[in-house]
Amino acid sequence: MNSLTPHGTLNRRRFLQGTLAAGAVGTIAPSLIRTAVAAAPVRPKVGVVMTEFSYRSHAHVILENCLQPYLFNGEATDPGVEIVSMYVDQYPDGEMSRDVSKQYNIPIFKTIGEAVTLGGNKLAVDAVLSIGEHGTYPHNEKGQHMYPRKRFFDEIVAVFRQSGRGVPVFNDKHLSFRFDWAREMYDTSQQLGFPLMAGSSVPLAERKPPLETPADAEYETAVSIHGGGVESYDFHCLEVLQSMIESRRGGESGVKQVQFLTGDALWKAADEGLWSRELADAAMAAELGPGQPPVKELCDSKKLGSGEPHGVLVTYRDGLRAIGLKVGDSSTRWNFAGKLKGVDKPVATAFYVGPWQNRNLFKALSHAIQTHFREGKAPYPVERTLLVTGILDAEMDSRYKGGVPIDTPQLDIAYQPRDYRAMREMGASWKIITEDSPEPLGMAPPAKLS
């Protein structure tokens, strides 16, 4: 059973006070929402709320797998959902939403409220897909990209409150750039009783070589590696890390401290035993093959790109210490290595995203989202993404303050993992779509159902 401390679920009196203070039209009993979720139809109607719909945006690469059959583990898979409405926050040059609206006969509404009520005054969809990625939004003084995920969530929930019922929601990537807002989003879903799912697509990718964390494993330390930018790719890197270590003995207990490291401080921390260069070498070997130079030499030589390396050092409450590393420049570099107690050789794997860069990675994520909408339960714990959201916020705070360690009592978040192998791509799809397959310029052609 999931437990989160010190922020417990609000009691009914505090919940009702908060609802009235927020100016809601009516109050709701959480049991009403749970009953509505349980009664969701086999093919739920989904409202989509998005920042923008442009080529290779998250809206594009998710929705092309929700509007028509797609390949998952080598099988043509029906989405099992019906997209019935769209709200689009921004319309850049080359945007795709209007064309897709005409092609699939999906209305675009001017407000989020209208998109989830289908222009009426009560909730009229069975699930909400919220995609708060891409688009022109500012950064704050810490360098955090201020995507409007919390605003999207609040406007969706306002309709739930008004309607006296709620439905499953998926929030793309981390919950918010601010952990207190993310925590509020999580708590709201718990208080009102609607299922919430969020997170990264990368943990669902094929693992090469195959690697499963043994049941009740004891990790002594771990490393996750990416090749992208600060914050945006650090998030995926940390979710990969969390997805691998959350099933260690005792489950997840939360994070005690986070520190951003770069320059000499990064390598000094390794020399002091705060993270393992040996594991980093093993993680890179999983991607590049054996016989590679040590990770520092790879970084210094710029053989993998000119990007400056950095690290996110995470100290867990149970004593485990791990790091997320940026090595070189690659949008498809996702590697992991760990040291298991009593095992001499590190375990390591690379997450292969399939052809067309990261585009096909979203087939597995789309499958997981659709399962969440149909079953009314996230296939893996949303607490994973809540915790990673908090780690990422603390990382950006540490970076802003010059790399000082940031204590994180607010990340006293404990949860138990779930077996989500049924949501992962195991590689059969890449025998059909190969590296030589031409990438479609628009929506991918639908897979043929047998």
C-alpha positions in Angstrom: 0.0 0.0 0.0 1.3 3.4 -0.9 2.2 5.8 1.9 3.3 9.4 1.7 4.5 11.3 4.7 4.5 13.9 6.2 1.8 15.1 3.9 -1.1 12.7 4.6 -4.5 12.8 2.8 -6.6 15.7 4.0 -9.5 14.8 6.2 -13.1 15.5 4.9 -13.5 18.7 6.8 -10.3 20.3 5.4 -11.1 19.0 1.9 -14.6 20.6 2.0 -13.2 23.8 3.3 -10.6 23.9 0.5 -13.2 23.2 -2.1 -15.4 26.1 -0.9 -12.4 28.4 -0.6 -11.5 27.6 -4.2 -14.9 28.9 -5.3 -16.2 25.6 -6.6 -19.8 25.5 -7.8 -20.4 22.4 -5.7 -18.7 20.0 -3.4 -18.1 16.4 -4.2 -17.8 13.3 -2.2 -14.7 11.3 -3.2 -16.9 8.1 -3.4 -18.9 9.6 -6.2 -15.8 10.0 -8.3 -14.6 6.5 -7.5 -18.0 5.1 -8.6 -17.8 7.0 -11.8 -14.3 5.8 -12.6 -15.4 2.2 -12.0 -18.2 2.6 -14.4 -16.1 3.9 -17.3 -17.0 2.4 -20.7 -14.9 -0.2 -22.5 -13.9 2.4 -25.1 -13.6 5.6 -23.1 -14.1 9.0 -24.7 -10.9 11.1 -24.2 -10.5 14.8 -24.1 -7.0 16.1 -25.0 -5.5 19.3 -23.5 -2.2 20.3 -25.1 0.3 23.1 -25.4 0.8 22.8 -29.1 0.5 20.2 -31.9 3.4 20.4 -34.2 5.5 17.8 -36.0 7.3 15.5 -33.6 5.9 17.3 -30.6 4.6 15.1 -27.8 1.1 15.8 -28.9 2.0 14.4 -32.4 3.8 11.3 -31.2 1.2 10.3 -28.6 -1.9 11.1 -30.6 -0.8 9.3 -33.7 -1.0 6.1 -31.6 -4.4 7.0 -30.1 -6.2 7.8 -33.3 -5.4 4.6 -35.2 -3.9 1.1 -34.7 -0.2 1.1 -33.9 2.6 -1.5 -33.4 3.3 -2.6 -29.9 5.6 -5.6 -29.2 5.2 -6.5 -32.9 1.4 -6.7 -32.9 -1.1 -4.3 -34.5 -2.9 -2.8 -31.5 -6.2 -1.0 -31.4 -6.0 2.1 -29.1 -9.2 1.1 -27.4 -10.1 4.8 -26.8 -11.9 7.5 -28.8 -10.4 11.0 -29.0 -13.5 13.3 -28.9 -12.1 16.8 -28.3 -9.0 18.9 -28.3 -7.9 22.1 -26.6 -4.7 23.7 -28.0 -2.9 26.5 -26.1 -0.6 27.7 -28.9 -0.6 27.6 -32.7 2.9 28.0 -34.1 3.7 28.0 -37.8 3.3 24.5 -39.2 1.0 23.3 -36.4 -1.0 20.1 -37.1 -4.1 20.3 -34.9 -6.4 21.9 -37.5 -5.5 19.3 -40.1 -5.9 16.5 -37.7 -9.2 17.9 -36.5 -10.6 17.8 -40.0 -9.1 14.4 -40.9 -10.4 12.7 -37.8 -13.5 14.8 -37.2 -12.4 16.0 -33.7 -13.6 19.4 -32.6 -11.1 22.0 -31.2 -12.5 24.0 -28.3 -11.5 27.4 -27.2 -11.1 26.6 -23.5 -10.1 23.6 -21.4 -13.5 23.6 -19.7 -15.3 23.3 -23.1 -12.9 20.5 -24.2 -13.8 18.3 -21.3 -17.5 19.2 -21.2 -17.8 19.0 -25.1 -19.2 22.5 -24.9 -21.8 21.8 -22.2 -21.8 22.5 -18.5 -20.9 19.1 -17.1 -18.1 16.6 -17.6 -18.7 14.8 -20.9 -15.5 12.7 -21.3 -14.3 9.5 -19.7 -10.6 10.4 -19.5 -8.4 13.4 -20.0 -5.0 13.4 -21.7 -2.9 16.5 -20.7 0.2 17.2 -22.7 2.1 20.1 -21.3 5.3 19.9 -23.4 6.6 22.0 -26.3 5.4 25.5 -27.1 6.8 29.0 -26.3 6.8 29.4 -22.5 9.2 31.3 -20.3 12.0 30.0 -18.0 12.3 31.3 -14.4 15.5 32.5 -12.7 16.5 28.9 -11.9 16.3 27.9 -15.6 13.1 25.9 -15.1 10.8 25.8 -18.1 7.5 27.0 -16.8 5.1 24.7 -18.8 1.5 25.2 -17.8 0.8 21.7 -16.5 -0.5 22.9 -13.2 -2.9 25.4 -14.9 -4.1 22.6 -17.2 -4.7 20.4 -14.2 -6.5 23.0 -12.2 -8.9 23.8 -15.1 -9.6 20.1 -15.6 -10.3 19.6 -11.9 -12.5 22.6 -11.8 -14.9 20.7 -14.1 -14.7 17.6 -12.0 -15.7 19.6 -8.9 -18.5 21.3 -10.8 -19.8 18.0 -12.2 -19.5 16.0 -9.0 -17.4 13.3 -10.6 -13.9 12.8 -12.0 -12.2 10.6 -14.6 -8.6 9.2 -15.1 -6.0 11.9 -16.0 -2.6 11.4 -17.7 -0.1 14.3 -17.2 2.8 14.1 -19.7 6.4 14.2 -18.1 6.9 15.6 -14.6 3.9 17.0 -12.8 5.2 20.6 -12.6 8.4 22.6 -12.5 7.5 23.4 -8.8 7.3 20.5 -6.4 4.7 22.2 -4.1 2.4 22.5 -7.1 3.2 18.8 -8.1 2.4 17.8 -4.5 -0.9 19.7 -4.6 -1.8 17.9 -7.9 -1.1 14.5 -6.4 -3.0 15.3 -3.2 -6.0 16.6 -5.1 -6.2 13.4 -7.1 -6.0 11.4 -3.8 -8.6 13.6 -2.1 -11.1 13.5 -5.0 -10.4 9.9 -5.8 -9.7 10.1 -9.6 -6.8 8.0 -11.0 -3.7 10.1 -11.9 -0.8 8.9 -14.1 2.3 10.8 -15.2 5.8 10.3 -16.3 8.4 9.5 -18.9 8.3 7.3 -22.0 11.9 6.0 -21.6 11.4 3.4 -18.8 9.1 1.6 -21.3 11.8 1.2 -24.0 13.5 -2.1 -24.9 16.4 -3.0 -22.6 19.6 -4.1 -24.5 20.8 -6.4 -23.1 17.7 -7.5 -21.3 17.8 -6.6 -17.6 15.3 -7.0 -14.8 15.9 -5.9 -11.2 15.8 -9.1 -9.1 12.9 -9.3 -6.6 14.0 -7.9 -3.2 17.4 -6.8 -4.7 19.8 -4.7 -2.6 21.5 -2.0 -4.7 24.7 -0.6 -3.2 24.8 2.2 -5.8 23.5 3.0 -9.3 24.1 5.3 -12.3 21.7 6.5 -15.0 23.1 8.3 -18.1 21.6 10.6 -20.8 23.0 12.8 -23.5 20.6 15.8 -23.4 20.0 19.1 -21.7 19.6 20.2 -18.1 16.1 19.7 -16.6 14.3 18.4 -19.8 16.5 15.3 -20.2 17.6 15.1 -16.6 13.9 14.2 -15.9 13.9 11.2 -18.2 17.3 10.1 -16.8 16.0 10.3 -13.2 12.8 8.3 -14.2 15.0 5.6 -15.7 17.0 5.5 -12.5 13.9 5.4 -10.3 12.2 2.8 -12.5 15.2 0.5 -12.0 15.8 0.9 -8.3 12.3 1.4 -6.9 11.9 -2.4 -6.6 14.8 -2.8 -4.3 14.3 -4.5 -0.9 11.8 -2.6 1.2 10.5 -0.6 -1.8 11.0 3.2 -2.2 11.4 5.2 1.0 12.2 8.7 -0.4 15.1 11.0 -0.9 17.2 12.8 1.8 19.4 15.1 -0.3 20.0 16.2 -3.9 23.1 18.0 -5.4 23.9 19.3 -8.8 27.5 18.7 -9.8 29.5 19.9 -12.8 33.1 20.7 -13.7 35.8 19.6 -11.2 33.3 19.0 -8.5 31.7 16.2 -10.5 34.9 14.2 -10.8 36.0 15.0 -7.3 32.7 13.5 -6.0 33.6 10.3 -7.8 37.1 10.3 -6.3 35.5 10.7 -2.9 33.3 7.6 -3.5 30.1 9.5 -3.8 29.4 7.9 -7.2 31.0 5.2 -9.2 33.0 5.7 -12.4 33.1 1.9 -12.8 29.4 1.9 -13.0 29.4 4.8 -15.4 31.8 2.9 -17.6 29.6 -0.2 -17.5 26.5 1.9 -18.4 28.3 3.4 -21.4 29.6 -0.1 -22.5 26.0 -1.3 -22.6 25.3 1.3 -25.3 28.6 1.5 -27.1 30.0 -2.0 -26.6 33.0 -3.2 -24.5 36.5 -1.7 -24.7 35.4 1.9 -24.4 37.6 4.5 -22.8 36.7 5.5 -19.2 33.7 7.9 -19.0 35.9 10.9 -18.0 38.1 10.3 -21.0 35.0 10.1 -23.2 33.8 13.4 -21.9 37.2 15.2 -22.1 37.9 14.0 -25.6 34.5 15.3 -26.9 34.2 12.1 -28.9 30.5 11.9 -28.0 29.8 15.6 -28.5 30.8 18.9 -27.0 28.2 19.1 -24.3 29.6 19.7 -20.8 29.0 16.8 -18.4 26.9 17.2 -15.2 25.5 15.0 -12.6 22.5 14.9 -10.2 23.7 13.2 -7.0 20.7 11.6 -5.1 21.0 10.4 -1.5 18.0 8.2 -0.6 16.6 7.9 2.9 17.6 4.2 3.1 21.2 5.1 2.5 21.4 4.3 -1.2 23.3 6.9 -3.2 22.9 7.2 -7.0 23.6 9.6 -9.8 22.1 10.8 -13.0 24.8 11.8 -15.5 24.9 13.8 -18.7 27.5 12.3 -21.1 28.1 13.7 -24.6 25.3 14.9 -26.9 22.6 12.4 -27.9 18.9 12.6 -27.6 18.6 8.8 -27.5 21.3 8.0 -24.9 19.6 6.3 -22.0 21.8 3.9 -20.0 21.8 2.3 -16.6 24.2 0.4 -14.4 23.9 -0.8 -10.8 26.0 -2.6 -8.2 24.0 -5.3 -6.4 25.0 -6.5 -2.9 26.9 -9.7 -3.1 27.4 -9.5 -6.9 30.9 -8.6 -8.1 30.0 -7.6 -11.7 27.8 -4.5 -12.3 24.4 -5.1 -14.0 23.9 -2.7 -16.9 21.6 -2.0 -19.9 20.9 0.6 -22.5 17.3 1.6 -23.3 16.8 1.4 -27.1 14.1 3.7 -28.3 13.5 2.2 -31.7 13.9 3.8 -35.2 13.1 7.5 -35.9 15.0 8.9 -32.9 12.5 9.0 -29.9 9.3 9.0 -32.0 8.5 5.3 -31.8 9.3 5.3 -28.1 5.8 6.8 -27.6 4.1 3.7 -28.8 4.6 2.0 -25.5 3.7 5.1 -23.5 0.5 5.5 -25.6 -0.3 1.9 -24.8 0.2 2.5 -21.1 -2.0 5.7 -21.2 -4.8 3.8 -22.9 -4.6 1.0 -20.4 -4.8 3.6 -17.6 -7.9 5.2 -19.2 -9.7 1.8 -19.7 -8.9 0.2 -16.4 -9.0 3.3 -14.2 -5.6 2.6 -12.6 -2.1 3.7 -13.6 0.1 0.7 -14.7 2.9 2.0 -12.5 2.9 4.3 -9.4 2.4 8.0 -10.0 4.4 8.4 -6.8 7.5 7.6 -8.9 6.9 10.7 -11.0 6.0 12.7 -7.9 9.3 11.8 -6.3 11.3 12.5 -9.5 9.5 15.8 -9.9 10.8 16.7 -6.4 14.3 15.5 -7.2 14.4 17.6 -10.4 13.2 20.7 -8.6 15.8 20.3 -5.9 18.5 19.7 -8.6 17.6 23.0 -10.2 17.7 24.7 -6.8 21.1 23.3 -6.2 22.3 24.4 -9.6 21.0 27.9 -9.0 22.8 28.1 -5.7 26.2 27.0 -7.1 26.0 23.3 -6.6 25.3 23.2 -2.8 23.6 20.1 -1.4 19.9 20.6 -0.9 18.2 18.7 2.0 14.8 17.4 0.9 12.6 16.6 3.9 9.6 17.1 1.6 10.6 14.1 -0.4 9.7 11.7 2.4 7.7 9.7 -0.2 7.4 5.9 0.3 5.7 3.6 -2.2 5.8 0.0 -3.5 6.6 -0.7 -7.1 4.3 -2.6 -9.6 5.2 -5.1 -12.2 4.6 -3.1 -15.5 6.4 -5.4 -17.9 3.1 -5.7 -19.9 3.5 -2.0 -20.8 7.1 -2.3 -22.0 8.3 -2.7 -25.6 10.4 -5.9 -25.7 11.8 -5.3 -29.2 9.5 -7.2 -31.6 8.3 -4.0 -33.1 11.7 -3.1 -34.4 11.8 -6.2 -36.5 9.0 -4.6 -38.5 9.9 -0.9 -38.3 13.6 -1.0 -38.8 16.3 1.7 -38.9 16.0 1.6 -42.7 12.2 2.4 -42.6 11.4 5.9 -43.9 9.9 8.2 -41.2 6.5 9.6 -42.1 6.3 13.3 -42.4 2.8 13.5 -40.8 0.8 11.0 -38.8 2.2 7.5 -39.0 0.2 5.2 -41.2 -1.9 2.8 -39.1 -0.8 -0.7 -38.4 -3.1 -3.3 -40.0 -5.2 -5.3 -37.6 -5.4 -9.0 -38.4 
